[in-house]
Amino acid sequence: MTRRGWIDREGEVPVVRQCLLAGVSRATVYTTSKTPAVRAIDLLLCRLIDAEYTRRPFYGSRKMVAYLKTAGHEVNRKRVQCLMREMGLAGMAPGPNTSRPHPEHKAYPYLLRGVAITRPNQVWSTDITYIRLARGFAYLVAVIDGYSRRVLSWRISNSMEAVFCVDCLEDALRNHGKPEVFNSDQGSQFTSDAFTKVLKREGTTISMDGRGRAFDNIFVERLWRSVKHEDVYLKGYANMEELMVGLAAYFAFYNGERPHQSLANRTPDEVFSTGTGGGALIVDKFDGAREGIPVPLRSTGVPSRTAAEAKAESKAKPGQRRSAACEATATA
């Protein structure tokens, strides 16, 4: 509670005396606060930004200002930048305003270009997303297995501090073993010593998305789209308690019941436990300044080529991120 909260306007001690003792200006006591109304407007703008960003994650603050204007809200760019920063959102195109790691934290190189994901626990990925609530907002972090698309662990928080990310990682390691490579973006939560020390302790190789690379963490980006369109936007959770219960039910459905087209309509639980029917190959070689739009990653179903073979082909011709199954078909 702030000192202003000590003041009891209906108490026996005069307000003047209370303000003097508490060191509070009488003006702050008598002035009606306008914060709730401003906050309500910000929450509305956050909901609109969140929905549009989920549809078009390449939108930066400029395009978001234009979108809000068409929705009937005249908002300047500085305010949109502030809201997007609070939500942890940034346009996926390269540019001077893309998110950066903490200046004192080490950023690691991206190691998955040309690597065939051929087994469970070979590559894990993580990311944070903004979840809107009826009366506020929350942040969701998840760890996902790249081979099976299985959500291994998740946590929610009302702040973007590193502690809930570390807790999520520790839970995944405790229940599912450890990955060979762990990939994340360069956000300060994942570059923090608290987070990277856990990975180093387990002997896991650390990989981080390239700056401005929209699809380096494609598995988690697709998870966020599914979570929001299939659950969050439909349920309209009011608070953190409802969100916790709802997400627990959704992730149980996502892992154990929901058929995944990229897994030949099998579930992540099935693919993760059997070690068959999943995987992908990320080829990263583009022709000149043009970057092709990645096609959907499909499950392999057959043994993938080695990373060395993929790298050799990527040098021979330009391409896109494609599944190992597509590559195998092309070479058959």
GIDAJO-V776386 format. One record per pair of residues at least 6 apart in sequence whose C-alpha atoms are under 7 Angstrom apart, sorted by the first residue. I is the first residue (numbers start at 1). GAP is how many residues later the second one is. Records with the same first field share a line. If there is no record, write none. Layout:
I->GAP / GAP
This chain:
3->19 / 21
4->20 / 25
7->11 / 12
9->6
16->10
19->6 / 7
43->93
46->37
47->85
49->15
53->6
54->171
57->34 / 35
58->33 / 34 / 35
59->32
60->30 / 31
61->16 / 19 / 20
62->15
65->10 / 11 / 12 / 15
68->6
84->6
87->43
88->42
90->8 / 9
91->7
92->120 / 121 / 122
93->119 / 121
94->117 / 118
98->114
99->88
100->86 / 87
101->6 / 85 / 86 / 87 / 90
102->86
105->86 / 87
106->85
107->79 / 84
108->98 / 99 / 100
109->98 / 99
110->97 / 98 / 99 / 100
111->96
112->170
113->169 / 170 / 171
114->167 / 168 / 169 / 170 / 193 / 196 / 197
115->166 / 167 / 192
116->164 / 165 / 166 / 188 / 189 / 190 / 191 / 208
117->30 / 162 / 163 / 164
118->29 / 161 / 186
119->28 / 156 / 160
120->25 / 27 / 28 / 152 / 155
121->24 / 57 / 58 / 59
122->57 / 58 / 59
123->22 / 23 / 56 / 57 / 58 / 59
124->19 / 20 / 21 / 22 / 55 / 57 / 58 / 59
125->18 / 19 / 20 / 21 / 57 / 58 / 59 / 95
126->15 / 16 / 17 / 18 / 57 / 58 / 94
127->14 / 15 / 57 / 58 / 93
128->11 / 12 / 13
129->10 / 11 / 12
130->8 / 9 / 10
131->6 / 7 / 8 / 9
132->6
133->103 / 104 / 105 / 106
134->102 / 103 / 104 / 105
135->103 / 104
137->21
138->18 / 19 / 20
139->17 / 18 / 19 / 20 / 21
140->15 / 16 / 17
141->13 / 14 / 15 / 24
142->9 / 11 / 12 / 13 / 26
143->8 / 9 / 10 / 11 / 26
144->6 / 7 / 8 / 76
145->6 / 7
146->73 / 133
147->131 / 132 / 133
148->120 / 123 / 124 / 130 / 131
149->70 / 119
150->105 / 118 / 119 / 122
151->104
152->20
153->15 / 18 / 19
154->14
155->9 / 13
157->7
161->28
162->27
165->24
166->29
179->25
180->24 / 25
181->23 / 24 / 25 / 26
182->22 / 23 / 24 / 25
183->23 / 24 / 25
184->6 / 23 / 24 / 25
185->23 / 24
186->22 / 23
190->6
209->7 / 8
231->19
237->6
255->12 / 13 / 14
256->11 / 12 / 13
257->10
258->9
259->6 / 7 / 8
260->6 / 7
262->35 / 36 / 37
263->14 / 15 / 35 / 36
264->35
271->6 / 7
276->25
277->22 / 23 / 24
278->21 / 22 / 23
279->20 / 21
280->17 / 18 / 19 / 20 / 43 / 44
281->40 / 41 / 42 / 43
282->39 / 40 / 41
283->31 / 36 / 37 / 38 / 39
284->35 / 36 / 37
285->29 / 33 / 34 / 35
286->6 / 32 / 33
287->31
292->28
294->26 / 27
295->26 / 27
297->25 / 26
298->25 / 27
299->24 / 26
300->23 / 24 / 25
301->24
302->23
304->20
